[in-house]
Amino acid sequence: MLEVKMLINDNDLVQLESSGTVSRDGWGLGTNPIEQACGPAVYSKKVLLSLASCRYLDSTGVEWLLRCHKRFAMAGGKLIIHSVAPVVSQILKIMRMDLVLNLAENETQARSLLEGAAGGNH
């Protein structure tokens, strides 16, 4: 089961930590773990999502990440996924999601990506 917990909600920046399995089996139909943790207005914010404690990702989890990425882009926000557990990172790279999603090695790099986005560089 996927659990998303809000660590920080500071105006425009939200930090989230997730744990469990990134799979549609991990949450109810028609629900979104990020929305459940933060509310629907979250998509207009900059969000750092740690996947350090996620040990499994399947194709439905990848689909969810892609949908979230798109919703953030459409609402003017940005989702940066960081500190991805090795086995999950391997799956994302095999599926070439590193070319689509905003992925960072760690929180420091994720924050740098946000600063680059604020300057229009990314």
C-alpha positions as CSV (number, residue, x, y, z in Angstrom):
1,M,0.0,0.0,0.0
2,L,1.3,3.5,-0.9
3,E,1.3,6.1,1.8
4,V,2.1,9.7,1.1
5,K,2.8,12.0,4.0
6,M,3.3,15.8,3.9
7,L,6.5,16.9,5.7
8,I,6.4,20.6,4.8
9,N,3.8,22.9,3.2
10,D,5.5,26.3,2.9
11,N,3.4,28.5,0.6
12,D,4.7,27.5,-2.9
13,L,6.8,24.5,-1.8
14,V,5.5,21.2,-0.5
15,Q,7.7,18.3,0.6
16,L,6.2,14.8,0.6
17,E,7.5,11.4,1.7
18,S,6.1,8.2,0.4
19,S,6.4,4.7,1.5
20,G,5.1,1.3,0.4
21,T,4.3,0.1,-3.1
22,V,3.8,2.5,-6.0
23,S,1.0,0.6,-7.7
24,R,-2.7,1.2,-8.3
25,D,-3.3,-1.7,-5.8
26,G,-1.9,0.7,-3.2
27,W,-4.8,3.2,-3.3
28,G,-8.5,3.2,-4.0
29,L,-10.0,3.7,-7.4
30,G,-10.6,7.4,-8.2
31,T,-8.3,8.6,-5.5
32,N,-4.8,10.1,-5.7
33,P,-2.4,9.8,-2.8
34,I,-0.9,13.2,-3.4
35,E,-4.3,14.9,-3.4
36,Q,-5.3,13.0,-0.3
37,A,-2.2,14.3,1.5
38,C,-2.4,17.9,0.3
39,G,-5.7,18.6,-1.4
40,P,-6.4,19.4,-5.0
41,A,-4.7,22.9,-5.0
42,V,-1.3,21.1,-4.7
43,Y,-0.9,20.9,-8.5
44,S,-0.1,24.6,-8.7
45,K,2.8,24.3,-6.3
46,K,6.3,23.0,-6.4
47,V,6.4,19.6,-4.9
48,L,9.4,17.5,-3.9
49,L,8.4,13.8,-3.6
50,S,10.8,11.4,-1.9
51,L,10.5,7.8,-3.0
52,A,13.3,6.6,-0.7
53,S,11.0,4.3,1.2
54,C,9.2,2.8,-1.8
55,R,10.4,-0.7,-2.5
56,Y,8.3,-1.6,-5.6
57,L,6.9,0.1,-8.6
58,D,4.7,-1.4,-11.4
59,S,3.3,-0.1,-14.6
60,T,0.2,1.3,-12.9
61,G,2.5,3.2,-10.6
62,V,4.4,4.6,-13.5
63,E,1.1,5.6,-15.1
64,W,0.2,7.4,-11.9
65,L,3.5,9.3,-11.8
66,L,3.0,10.4,-15.4
67,R,-0.5,11.6,-14.8
68,C,0.7,13.5,-11.7
69,H,3.5,15.0,-13.8
70,K,1.0,16.2,-16.4
71,R,-1.4,17.6,-13.9
72,F,1.4,19.6,-12.2
73,A,2.5,21.0,-15.6
74,M,-1.0,21.9,-16.6
75,A,-1.7,23.7,-13.3
76,G,1.6,25.6,-13.4
77,G,3.3,23.6,-10.7
78,K,6.2,21.2,-10.8
79,L,6.7,17.7,-9.4
80,I,10.3,16.6,-8.7
81,I,10.8,13.0,-7.6
82,H,13.9,12.4,-5.6
83,S,15.9,9.9,-3.5
84,V,14.4,7.0,-5.4
85,A,15.1,3.6,-4.0
86,P,17.5,1.6,-6.2
87,V,15.1,-1.0,-7.4
88,V,12.4,1.6,-8.2
89,S,15.1,3.8,-9.9
90,Q,16.1,0.8,-12.1
91,I,12.5,0.3,-13.2
92,L,12.1,4.0,-14.1
93,K,15.3,4.0,-16.1
94,I,14.4,0.8,-18.0
95,M,11.0,2.4,-18.9
96,R,12.9,5.6,-19.9
97,M,11.0,7.7,-17.4
98,D,14.2,9.6,-16.7
99,L,13.5,11.3,-20.1
100,V,10.0,12.4,-19.0
101,L,9.8,12.8,-15.3
102,N,11.7,15.3,-13.2
103,L,14.0,12.9,-11.3
104,A,16.8,13.9,-8.9
105,E,19.3,11.8,-7.0
106,N,18.6,13.5,-3.7
107,E,16.8,16.4,-2.0
108,T,19.7,18.8,-2.6
109,Q,19.6,18.1,-6.3
110,A,15.8,18.3,-6.4
111,R,16.0,21.8,-4.8
112,S,18.6,22.8,-7.4
113,L,16.2,21.7,-10.2
114,L,13.5,23.9,-8.6
115,E,15.9,26.9,-8.6
116,G,16.7,26.2,-12.2
117,A,13.0,26.1,-13.0
118,A,12.4,29.5,-11.2
119,G,15.1,30.9,-13.4
120,G,13.6,29.4,-16.5
121,N,16.5,27.0,-17.1
122,H,14.6,23.8,-16.7
